[in-house]
C-alpha cells in the first residue's frame, strides 16, 4: 500500500514498544 514501508515499520515498532511497556507495567502493578 505505502510506497515507503520503513516509516510505517518504525511507527509499528513504536506502537509495539509502548504496548510491551504497558504490559510490563501492568504485570509489575499486578505483583
DOSE-549520 format. One record per atom (N, C-alpha, C): residue in one letter; x, y, z; atom name. Coordinates in steps of 0.2 Angstrom, whole numbers, plus 5000, padded with zeros to 4 digits. Atoms other than C-alpha are relative to their C-alpha. Layout:
REM residues N
+-----+------+------+------+------+
! res !    X !    Y !    Z ! atom !
+-----+------+------+------+------+
!   a !    X !    Y !    Z !   CA !
...
+-----+------+------+------+------+
***
This chain:
REM residues 31
+-----+------+------+------+------+
! res !    X !    Y !    Z ! atom !
+-----+------+------+------+------+
!   x ! 5004 ! 4994 ! 5000 !    N !
!   x ! 5000 ! 5000 ! 5000 !   CA !
!   x ! 5004 ! 5006 ! 5000 !    C !
!   x ! 4996 ! 4994 ! 4999 !    N !
!   x ! 5013 ! 5013 ! 5006 !   CA !
!   x ! 5006 ! 4999 ! 4995 !    C !
!   x ! 4994 ! 5000 ! 5005 !    N !
!   x ! 5027 ! 5017 ! 4993 !   CA !
!   x ! 5006 ! 4999 ! 5004 !    C !
!   x ! 4994 ! 5000 ! 4996 !    N !
!   x ! 5039 ! 5018 ! 5008 !   CA !
!   x ! 4999 ! 4996 ! 5006 !    C !
!   x ! 5002 ! 5004 ! 4994 !    N !
!   x ! 5037 ! 5004 ! 5021 !   CA !
!   x ! 5004 ! 5002 ! 5006 !    C !
!   x ! 4996 ! 4998 ! 4993 !    N !
!   x ! 5051 ! 5010 ! 5033 !   CA !
!   x ! 4997 ! 5004 ! 5005 !    C !
!   x ! 5004 ! 4996 ! 4995 !    N !
!   x ! 5041 ! 5024 ! 5041 !   CA !
!   x ! 4995 ! 4996 ! 5003 !    C !
!   x ! 5005 ! 5004 ! 4996 !    N !
!   x ! 5026 ! 5013 ! 5044 !   CA !
!   x ! 5003 ! 4995 ! 5004 !    C !
!   x ! 4996 ! 5005 ! 4996 !    N !
!   x ! 5038 ! 4999 ! 5050 !   CA !
!   x ! 5002 ! 5003 ! 5007 !    C !
!   x ! 4998 ! 4996 ! 4993 !    N !
!   x ! 5045 ! 5012 ! 5063 !   CA !
!   x ! 4995 ! 5001 ! 5004 !    C !
!   x ! 5006 ! 4998 ! 4996 !    N !
!   x ! 5028 ! 5018 ! 5068 !   CA !
!   x ! 4997 ! 4993 ! 5004 !    C !
!   x ! 5002 ! 5006 ! 4997 !    N !
!   x ! 5023 ! 5000 ! 5071 !   CA !
!   x ! 5004 ! 4998 ! 5005 !    C !
!   x ! 4995 ! 5002 ! 4995 !    N !
!   x ! 5039 ! 4996 ! 5081 !   CA !
!   x ! 4998 ! 5005 ! 5006 !    C !
!   x ! 5001 ! 4995 ! 4994 !    N !
!   x ! 5035 ! 5012 ! 5092 !   CA !
!   x ! 4993 ! 4997 ! 5004 !    C !
!   x ! 5006 ! 5002 ! 4997 !    N !
!   x ! 5017 ! 5006 ! 5095 !   CA !
!   x ! 5001 ! 4993 ! 5004 !    C !
!   x ! 4999 ! 5006 ! 4997 !    N !
!   x ! 5023 ! 4988 ! 5099 !   CA !
!   x ! 5004 ! 5001 ! 5006 !    C !
!   x ! 4996 ! 4999 ! 4994 !    N !
!   x ! 5036 ! 4995 ! 5111 !   CA !
!   x ! 4996 ! 5003 ! 5006 !    C !
!   x ! 5004 ! 4997 ! 4995 !    N !
!   x ! 5023 ! 5006 ! 5120 !   CA !
!   x ! 4995 ! 4994 ! 5003 !    C !
!   x ! 5004 ! 5006 ! 4997 !    N !
!   x ! 5012 ! 4990 ! 5121 !   CA !
!   x ! 5003 ! 4996 ! 5005 !    C !
!   x ! 4996 ! 5004 ! 4995 !    N !
!   x ! 5025 ! 4980 ! 5129 !   CA !
!   x ! 5002 ! 5003 ! 5006 !    C !
!   x ! 4999 ! 4997 ! 4994 !    N !
!   x ! 5029 ! 4993 ! 5141 !   CA !
!   x ! 4994 ! 5000 ! 5004 !    C !
!   x ! 5006 ! 5000 ! 4996 !    N !
!   x ! 5011 ! 4994 ! 5146 !   CA !
!   x ! 4999 ! 4993 ! 5003 !    C !
!   x ! 5000 ! 5007 ! 4998 !    N !
!   x ! 5011 ! 4975 ! 5148 !   CA !
!   x ! 5004 ! 4999 ! 5006 !    C !
!   x ! 4996 ! 5001 ! 4995 !    N !
!   x ! 5026 ! 4976 ! 5159 !   CA !
!   x ! 4998 ! 5004 ! 5006 !    C !
!   x ! 5002 ! 4996 ! 4994 !    N !
!   x ! 5019 ! 4990 ! 5170 !   CA !
!   x ! 4994 ! 4996 ! 5003 !    C !
!   x ! 5006 ! 5004 ! 4997 !    N !
!   x ! 5003 ! 4980 ! 5172 !   CA !
!   x ! 5002 ! 4994 ! 5004 !    C !
!   x ! 4998 ! 5006 ! 4996 !    N !
!   x ! 5012 ! 4965 ! 5177 !   CA !
!   x ! 5004 ! 5002 ! 5007 !    C !
!   x ! 4996 ! 4997 ! 4993 !    N !
!   x ! 5023 ! 4975 ! 5190 !   CA !
!   x ! 4994 ! 5002 ! 5005 !    C !
!   x ! 5005 ! 4997 ! 4995 !    N !
!   x ! 5007 ! 4983 ! 5197 !   CA !
!   x ! 4996 ! 4993 ! 5002 !    C !
!   x ! 5003 ! 5006 ! 4998 !    N !
!   x ! 4999 ! 4965 ! 5197 !   CA !
!   x ! 5003 ! 4997 ! 5006 !    C !
!   x ! 4996 ! 5003 ! 4995 !    N !
!   x ! 5013 ! 4959 ! 5208 !   CA !
!   x ! 4999 ! 5004 ! 5007 !    C !
+-----+------+------+------+------+
***
